[in-house]
Amino acid sequence: MTTTSSDFDRWVLRPVPRTAPLLRLICVPYAGAGAAAFQGWSELLPETVEPWLLRLPGRETRFREEPHIDLSVLVKEATAALGPALNGPFALFGHSLGALIAFELARELRRSHGREPEHLTVSARSAPHLPLRHSVVHQLPDDLLLEALDQRFQAIPPAIRDDARMRALYLPVLRADVTLLETYAHTPDLPLSCPVTAYNGRADPEFGPGELEGWAQHTASSFRMRTFPGGHFFLNGERGELLADLVEDLYGAMVP
């Protein structure tokens, strides 16, 4: 499969291109979100780290495209666009569903391009080999799906419930992303060579420490966990502290 610069631009937003970055940080958003989930990160990252924000089908500049419902297809397409452009060290960060996508991106880049990240940071997601804790909801009617997700995450804006136009725009993407998560089937493979860090929110009802500790078996290098104040979306309220911790990991991985 050949790729072009337009393929890369379709999949990646570079909000502030760096002239000579030491490392690219590929950021993968959570369910229902796009590159805007990482708004402001460029200003808080050092000049040596260039953020690449993953643009997923069905949202923002790609809103006319159908959102994917098969995670393996999504990862293969993203890897085809990313791989040829990765001419230096890189790392991956993903939150919630994004953590799962980031993990599979790391494995697919290894398989198809012989490249591994310097570091993988997974946030608010249990280890990929563990079963889902909650019942499957992606096939529920619209109202029941929104209710189930709101009870789980307390993060569905009232406008999505009350505004038919907003619901029509937002719900197909959210349903597709939940489908990605709930139909994902982990395939065992060799552990990654890079260090892995797992973040969680202290008040997140989704996952306990034991479920995040399971990420340790997916690296042949070091593993670390850190807990932040807040719930499932702690990355918003703790953005500064989270990025400071993340940058320390990135520098440590590049200069052991």
Phi, psi and chi 1 to 4 in degrees:
 res  aa     phi    psi   chi1   chi2   chi3   chi4
   1 MET       -  126.2  179.5 -174.9  -65.7      -
   2 THR   -94.3  150.0   59.8      -      -      -
   3 THR  -127.7  160.1   58.5      -      -      -
   4 THR  -126.6  172.3   65.7      -      -      -
   5 SER   -62.4  -30.3   59.4      -      -      -
   6 SER   -68.4  -33.7   60.7      -      -      -
   7 ASP   -61.8  -44.5  -67.3  -35.1      -      -
   8 PHE   -62.4  -47.0  174.9   80.4      -      -
   9 ASP   -65.5  -28.8  -68.1  -23.1      -      -
  10 ARG   -69.1  -33.1 -167.1  161.1   55.7   93.3
  11 TRP   -96.7  -20.6  -80.7   93.4      -      -
  12 VAL  -131.2  131.7  176.1      -      -      -
  13 LEU  -104.0  125.9  172.4   64.5      -      -
  14 ARG  -109.0   90.5  -61.7  169.5   65.8 -156.8
  15 PRO   -63.1  -37.0   19.3  -30.0      -      -
  16 VAL  -138.3   88.4 -177.0      -      -      -
  17 PRO   -58.9  134.1  -24.0   34.7      -      -
  18 ARG   -93.7  148.8  -47.0  -64.4 -158.6 -155.4
  19 THR   -75.2  -39.3   53.4      -      -      -
  20 ALA  -146.2   66.1      -      -      -      -
  21 PRO   -69.1  146.8   28.1  -35.6      -      -
  22 LEU   -78.1  -23.5  -64.0  178.5      -      -
  23 LEU  -157.5  144.5  176.1  141.0      -      -
  24 ARG  -101.3  135.5  -85.3   69.9 -179.1 -113.6
  25 LEU  -110.2  108.6  176.2   63.0      -      -
  26 ILE   -85.3  119.6  -58.5  168.5      -      -
  27 CYS  -109.6  127.1  -58.0      -      -      -
  28 VAL  -114.7  123.6 -169.5      -      -      -
  29 PRO   -76.8  167.6   29.2  -35.4      -      -
  30 TYR   -83.1  174.5   45.2   84.1      -      -
  31 ALA   -57.5  134.2      -      -      -      -
  32 GLY    82.9   -7.6      -      -      -      -
  33 ALA  -108.0  168.8      -      -      -      -
  34 GLY  -128.6 -157.4      -      -      -      -
  35 ALA   -60.2  -25.4      -      -      -      -
  36 ALA   -62.7  -16.3      -      -      -      -
  37 ALA   -60.9  -20.7      -      -      -      -
  38 PHE  -110.9   25.5  -57.8  104.6      -      -
  39 GLN   -59.2  132.6 -175.7  175.9    2.6      -
  40 GLY    90.2   -9.6      -      -      -      -
  41 TRP   -65.5  -38.0  -79.9   40.3      -      -
  42 SER   -56.8  -40.0  -63.4      -      -      -
  43 GLU   -70.0  -24.1  -69.3   77.5    9.9      -
  44 LEU   -97.0  -12.1  -65.4  174.1      -      -
  45 LEU   -89.0  147.2  -71.8  169.1      -      -
  46 PRO   -68.3  163.1   25.0  -33.9      -      -
  47 GLU   -61.4  -22.0  -73.9  -66.6  -40.4      -
  48 THR   -79.3   -9.8   49.7      -      -      -
  49 VAL  -117.6  120.9  177.2      -      -      -
  50 GLU  -104.7  116.7 -179.6 -178.1   50.3      -
  51 PRO   -76.2  133.2   25.7  -30.7      -      -
  52 TRP  -112.8  112.6  -75.3    9.4      -      -
  53 LEU   -95.2  120.9  -47.9 -177.2      -      -
  54 LEU   -73.1  128.6 -158.8   64.7      -      -
  55 ARG   -99.2  116.6  -71.2  169.5  153.9  163.6
  56 LEU   -97.8  149.6  -59.8  178.3      -      -
  57 PRO   -60.3  145.5  -21.6   32.3      -      -
  58 GLY    96.4   -1.5      -      -      -      -
  59 ARG  -142.7  158.1   63.9 -146.1   80.2 -165.9
  60 GLU    51.3 -126.1  -62.3  173.7  -25.0      -
  61 THR   -67.0  -11.1   58.1      -      -      -
  62 ARG  -112.9   28.2  -56.9 -176.4   67.3 -177.4
  63 PHE   -68.7  -19.9   76.0   94.2      -      -
  64 ARG   -81.1  -10.1  -72.1 -171.4  173.0   88.6
  65 GLU   -87.9  151.3  -60.1  177.7   41.4      -
  66 GLU   -71.9  131.7  -74.0  -66.7  -39.6      -
  67 PRO   -67.0  147.4   22.7  -31.0      -      -
  68 HIS   -76.2  148.6  -78.1   33.9      -      -
  69 ILE  -122.6    4.6   58.1  172.1      -      -
  70 ASP  -122.6  113.6 -175.4  -42.3      -      -
  71 LEU   -65.9  -35.9 -165.2  139.5      -      -
  72 SER   -65.9  -37.7   64.1      -      -      -
  73 VAL   -66.9  -44.6  172.4      -      -      -
  74 LEU   -56.6  -47.1  171.8   66.2      -      -
  75 VAL   -66.2  -41.1  165.5      -      -      -
  76 LYS   -63.1  -42.2  -77.3 -177.8  170.4   61.5
  77 GLU   -67.0  -42.7  -69.6 -176.0    7.6      -
  78 ALA   -64.6  -40.4      -      -      -      -
  79 THR   -64.3  -38.4  -61.0      -      -      -
  80 ALA   -61.6  -33.5      -      -      -      -
  81 ALA   -81.8  -36.7      -      -      -      -
  82 LEU   -79.4  -43.5  -74.5  165.1      -      -
  83 GLY   -51.1  -53.1      -      -      -      -
  84 PRO   -64.0  -22.1  -23.1   34.7      -      -
  85 ALA   -88.9  -11.1      -      -      -      -
  86 LEU   -87.2   87.0  -73.7  171.0      -      -
  87 ASN  -102.9   18.4   56.6    2.6      -      -
  88 GLY  -159.2 -174.8      -      -      -      -
  89 PRO   -60.9  146.2  -22.1   33.3      -      -
  90 PHE  -146.9  161.8   69.3   98.0      -      -
  91 ALA  -136.9  166.8      -      -      -      -
  92 LEU  -128.7  139.1  -73.9  153.1      -      -
  93 PHE  -131.9  133.8  172.2   90.1      -      -
  94 GLY  -143.3  142.2      -      -      -      -
  95 HIS  -113.0  129.6 -175.1   81.9      -      -
  96 SER    60.0 -121.3 -164.0      -      -      -
  97 LEU   -54.8  -35.9  171.0   63.6      -      -
  98 GLY   -59.4  -30.4      -      -      -      -
  99 ALA   -65.1  -41.1      -      -      -      -
 100 LEU   -65.7  -43.0 -163.9   57.1      -      -
 101 ILE   -64.3  -42.5  -63.8  172.8      -      -
 102 ALA   -61.2  -41.6      -      -      -      -
 103 PHE   -61.1  -46.4  168.2   68.4      -      -
 104 GLU   -70.8  -30.9  -70.6  -64.2  -13.2      -
 105 LEU   -62.1  -43.4  -85.2  173.1      -      -
 106 ALA   -59.8  -42.4      -      -      -      -
 107 ARG   -71.5  -38.2  -59.3 -153.0  -60.2  174.1
 108 GLU   -71.2  -36.5 -176.5   61.6   26.7      -
 109 LEU   -63.4  -36.1  -76.6  163.3      -      -
 110 ARG   -66.0  -44.5  177.1  174.4   64.2 -177.4
 111 ARG   -67.4  -46.3  -76.8 -169.0  -67.5  -94.4
 112 SER   -95.7  -20.7   59.9      -      -      -
 113 HIS  -127.9   -2.7  -66.5  -85.3      -      -
 114 GLY    65.8   26.4      -      -      -      -
 115 ARG  -118.6  137.8  -60.0  -69.9  -48.0  -80.1
 116 GLU  -123.4  150.3  -76.4 -156.7   49.0      -
 117 PRO   -70.0  159.4   25.9  -33.8      -      -
 118 GLU   -73.8  -27.1  -58.7  -63.0  -41.7      -
 119 HIS  -160.1  146.5 -162.4  -81.2      -      -
 120 LEU  -122.8  124.8  170.1   65.2      -      -
 121 THR  -114.9  122.2  -54.8      -      -      -
 122 VAL  -114.9  135.8  -70.0      -      -      -
 123 SER  -131.5  129.5  178.1      -      -      -
 124 ALA    58.7   40.9      -      -      -      -
 125 ARG  -149.1  132.6  171.2   57.1   48.3 -164.6
 126 SER   -69.6  162.5   60.8      -      -      -
 127 ALA   -58.2  144.9      -      -      -      -
 128 PRO   -66.5  -21.7   21.4  -32.3      -      -
 129 HIS   -84.6   -8.5   63.2  -78.7      -      -
 130 LEU   -84.6  147.1  -62.9  177.2      -      -
 131 PRO   -71.4  158.3   25.9  -34.1      -      -
 132 LEU   -62.5  138.7  -69.1  172.7      -      -
 133 ARG   -79.5  -32.6  177.3 -169.2  -75.7 -167.0
 134 HIS  -102.4  162.5  -62.7  -77.5      -      -
 135 SER   -68.3  155.8   58.6      -      -      -
 136 VAL   -73.5  131.8  172.3      -      -      -
 137 VAL  -126.5   -4.8  -59.7      -      -      -
 138 HIS   -66.7  -16.4   69.3  -91.2      -      -
 139 GLN   -98.8    4.3  -66.9 -179.2  -39.7      -
 140 LEU   -68.7  154.1  -70.7  175.8      -      -
 141 PRO   -57.5  159.6  -22.0   32.6      -      -
 142 ASP   -51.1  -52.5  -69.4   -6.7      -      -
 143 ASP   -61.9  -42.0  -72.7  -20.3      -      -
 144 LEU   -69.7  -35.3  -66.6  179.3      -      -
 145 LEU   -63.9  -47.6  173.4   62.6      -      -
 146 LEU   -62.5  -39.6  -72.3  172.7      -      -
 147 GLU   -64.6  -44.3 -178.0  178.5  -10.3      -
 148 ALA   -62.3  -43.1      -      -      -      -
 149 LEU   -71.5  -35.1  -65.0  176.7      -      -
 150 ASP   -67.8  -39.3 -159.1   25.8      -      -
 151 GLN   -64.5  -34.4  -71.9  179.8   -4.1      -
 152 ARG   -77.2  -42.5 -167.3  177.6  -61.6  177.1
 153 PHE  -114.6  -13.6  -58.6  112.0      -      -
 154 GLN    50.7   47.9  -64.7   85.5   48.1      -
 155 ALA  -142.7   17.2      -      -      -      -
 156 ILE   -89.0  114.9  -58.1  -63.9      -      -
 157 PRO   -61.4  142.6  -20.3   31.8      -      -
 158 PRO   -55.8  -31.9  -25.2   33.3      -      -
 159 ALA   -61.8  -30.4      -      -      -      -
 160 ILE   -68.3  -34.9  -56.7  -59.3      -      -
 161 ARG   -75.7  -39.1  -69.2 -179.7  175.2  -84.4
 162 ASP   -97.7  -21.4  -56.3  -26.7      -      -
 163 ASP  -107.2  112.3 -173.0  -40.5      -      -
 164 ALA   -60.9  -36.2      -      -      -      -
 165 ARG   -68.1  -44.3 -173.7  176.5  177.2 -176.5
 166 MET   -63.1  -40.9  -74.5  -72.0  -68.5      -
 167 ARG   -62.5  -41.4 -179.9 -175.9  -68.3 -148.5
 168 ALA   -63.7  -32.3      -      -      -      -
 169 LEU   -79.4  -40.6  -72.0  171.1      -      -
 170 TYR   -89.9  -38.9 -177.9   78.5      -      -
 171 LEU   -65.1  -40.9 -166.7   55.7      -      -
 172 PRO   -58.7  -38.0  -25.4   35.9      -      -
 173 VAL   -68.0  -45.1  171.3      -      -      -
 174 LEU   -62.9  -43.2 -174.8   58.5      -      -
 175 ARG   -63.5  -41.8 -175.5 -175.8  -66.1  -80.7
 176 ALA   -62.7  -41.5      -      -      -      -
 177 ASP   -67.7  -38.6  -75.1   -5.4      -      -
 178 VAL   -65.4  -35.7  174.6      -      -      -
 179 THR   -63.2  -42.9  -56.1      -      -      -
 180 LEU   -53.1  -46.5  -73.4  175.5      -      -
 181 LEU   -68.6  -47.5  172.8   62.7      -      -
 182 GLU   -77.6  -18.1  -66.0 -175.7  -18.1      -
 183 THR  -103.7    1.9   59.1      -      -      -
 184 TYR   -64.2  135.1  168.7   77.7      -      -
 185 ALA  -124.3  114.5      -      -      -      -
 186 HIS   -70.3  134.1  173.6   67.2      -      -
 187 THR  -112.9  119.7  -57.5      -      -      -
 188 PRO   -59.9  145.2  -23.1   34.1      -      -
 189 ASP  -155.9  174.7 -159.9  -11.0      -      -
 190 LEU   -60.6  143.0  -67.4  173.3      -      -
 191 PRO   -64.5  156.6   20.4  -30.4      -      -
 192 LEU   -67.2  153.9  -63.2  169.7      -      -
 193 SER   -84.5  -18.9  -60.3      -      -      -
 194 CYS   -85.5  159.0   66.6      -      -      -
 195 PRO   -63.9  152.1  -17.3   29.2      -      -
 196 VAL  -126.8  134.1  173.2      -      -      -
 197 THR  -119.5  136.8  -62.4      -      -      -
 198 ALA  -116.8  128.5      -      -      -      -
 199 TYR  -108.3  148.0  -67.4  155.6      -      -
 200 ASN  -148.8  164.3   74.4  -47.5      -      -
 201 GLY   -96.7  137.1      -      -      -      -
 202 ARG   -59.0  -34.1 -174.5  172.3  -66.1  112.7
 203 ALA  -101.8   15.4      -      -      -      -
 204 ASP   -73.0  118.2 -171.0  -14.1      -      -
 205 PRO   -77.2   -8.6   29.5  -34.5      -      -
 206 GLU   -74.2  -43.0  -83.0  -69.2  -74.2      -
 207 PHE  -138.6  142.4  -46.0  105.9      -      -
 208 GLY   -99.5  169.6      -      -      -      -
 209 PRO   -55.6  -36.8  -25.4   34.2      -      -
 210 GLY   -62.3  -34.5      -      -      -      -
 211 GLU   -73.3  -29.3  -69.9  162.7  -68.8      -
 212 LEU   -79.4  -32.4  -90.0   79.4      -      -
 213 GLU   -61.0  -23.7  -72.8  169.8   -2.9      -
 214 GLY   -61.2  -20.3      -      -      -      -
 215 TRP   -62.2  -21.3  -78.1  101.2      -      -
 216 ALA   -59.2  -29.8      -      -      -      -
 217 GLN   -78.0   -3.5   76.0  175.5   57.2      -
 218 HIS  -101.3   13.2  -62.9  -74.9      -      -
 219 THR  -135.8  141.5  175.2      -      -      -
 220 ALA   -91.8   -0.1      -      -      -      -
 221 SER  -105.8 -149.1 -176.9      -      -      -
 222 SER   -84.5  157.2   60.3      -      -      -
 223 PHE  -134.5  140.5  172.6   74.1      -      -
 224 ARG  -143.4  147.4 -177.9  173.7   71.3   89.7
 225 MET  -120.2  147.8  -80.1 -177.6   54.0      -
 226 ARG  -141.8  136.5  176.3  162.8  179.1 -171.9
 227 THR  -107.6  133.2  -62.0      -      -      -
 228 PHE  -110.9  157.3  -69.2   86.2      -      -
 229 PRO   -62.6  149.0  -18.4   30.9      -      -
 230 GLY   112.2  178.0      -      -      -      -
 231 GLY   -96.1 -144.6      -      -      -      -
 232 HIS   -63.8  -32.3 -170.6   70.8      -      -
 233 PHE  -104.3   42.1  -68.2  100.9      -      -
 234 PHE   -60.6  -22.8   64.3   88.0      -      -
 235 LEU   -62.0  -22.6   82.9  164.9      -      -
 236 ASN   -76.1  -50.7  -64.6  -36.6      -      -
 237 GLY   -74.1  -24.7      -      -      -      -
 238 GLU  -112.0   28.0  -59.5  -63.3  -38.9      -
 239 ARG   -57.1  -48.1 -177.3  175.5   61.1  177.5
 240 GLY   -61.1  -47.2      -      -      -      -
 241 GLU   -67.0  -39.5 -173.1   65.6   25.5      -
 242 LEU   -62.1  -45.8 -176.8  152.9      -      -
 243 LEU   -69.2  -34.4  -74.9  175.6      -      -
 244 ALA   -62.3  -42.4      -      -      -      -
 245 ASP   -66.9  -42.5 -169.2   85.8      -      -
 246 LEU   -62.8  -45.3  175.2   58.0      -      -
 247 VAL   -62.8  -37.9  168.5      -      -      -
 248 GLU   -60.6  -41.8 -172.4  173.9  -24.1      -
 249 ASP   -61.8  -44.0  -92.7  -10.9      -      -
 250 LEU   -63.6  -45.1  -61.4 -179.1      -      -
 251 TYR   -64.6  -39.3  -76.6  164.5      -      -
 252 GLY   -64.6  -35.1      -      -      -      -
 253 ALA   -71.2  -32.3      -      -      -      -
 254 MET   -85.5  -28.9  -65.2 -177.6   65.6      -
 255 VAL  -128.3   78.9 -173.8      -      -      -
 256 PRO   -61.3      -  -16.2   27.4      -      -
